[in-house]
Amino acid sequence: MKNFKEEIEKLSFEEALSELEKIVAKLESGKESLENAINEYEYGNALREFCEKKLNEAKLKIDKIVKKEDGSVTIEPAEIN
């Protein structure tokens, strides 16, 4: 598998997701040669991994504010599934 890491690391989450959507559309069209389809798939998989990593990083940063019965407020980690 080619190493796309350096190229992908320069992208924002939104750019990577947009690239991934374009690749999915190309592959779904069935018009790519086998070799190009394999290369696109490998790049798309690297983009998917990057997007998952960015989403997990964002998930760790999100907290929720909880109001207790006594009226006090506390911050707890959000439970996102």
C-alpha positions in Angstrom: 0.0 0.0 0.0 1.3 3.4 -0.9 2.0 5.9 1.9 -0.5 8.7 1.7 0.0 9.9 5.2 2.0 13.1 4.5 -0.4 14.2 1.8 -3.5 13.5 3.9 -2.1 15.1 7.1 -2.1 18.4 5.3 -5.9 18.2 4.8 -8.6 19.4 7.1 -11.3 17.0 8.1 -13.7 18.6 5.7 -11.3 18.4 2.8 -10.5 14.7 3.5 -14.2 13.9 3.7 -14.8 15.6 0.4 -12.0 13.7 -1.2 -13.4 10.4 0.2 -16.8 11.2 -1.2 -15.4 11.8 -4.6 -13.5 8.5 -4.5 -16.7 6.6 -3.5 -18.5 8.2 -6.4 -15.8 7.2 -8.8 -15.7 3.6 -7.5 -19.5 3.3 -7.6 -19.5 4.5 -11.2 -17.6 1.4 -12.3 -15.7 3.4 -15.0 -12.3 3.1 -13.4 -9.7 0.5 -14.6 -8.9 -2.2 -12.1 -5.5 -0.6 -11.3 -7.0 2.8 -10.8 -9.8 1.4 -8.7 -7.3 -0.3 -6.4 -5.2 2.9 -6.1 -8.4 4.9 -5.4 -9.5 2.3 -2.8 -6.2 2.5 -1.0 -6.2 6.3 -0.9 -9.9 6.2 0.2 -9.1 3.8 3.0 -6.3 6.1 4.2 -8.7 9.0 4.1 -11.3 7.1 6.1 -8.7 6.3 8.7 -7.7 9.9 8.9 -11.3 11.1 9.3 -12.0 8.5 12.0 -8.9 9.7 13.9 -10.0 13.3 13.6 -13.5 12.4 14.8 -12.1 10.5 17.8 -9.9 13.4 18.7 -12.9 15.7 18.6 -15.0 13.3 20.7 -12.3 13.4 23.4 -12.6 17.2 23.5 -16.3 17.4 24.0 -17.7 17.7 27.5 -21.3 18.1 28.6 -22.6 20.4 31.3 -24.8 18.7 33.8 -27.1 20.5 36.2 -27.5 18.6 39.4 -30.6 18.4 41.6 -29.2 20.9 44.0 -28.8 23.4 41.2 -25.1 23.2 40.9 -23.4 22.7 37.6 -20.6 20.2 36.7 -18.8 19.1 33.6 -18.6 15.5 32.6 -17.2 13.8 29.5 -19.9 13.4 26.8 -21.1 9.9 25.9 -21.1 9.9 22.1 -21.8 6.7 20.2 
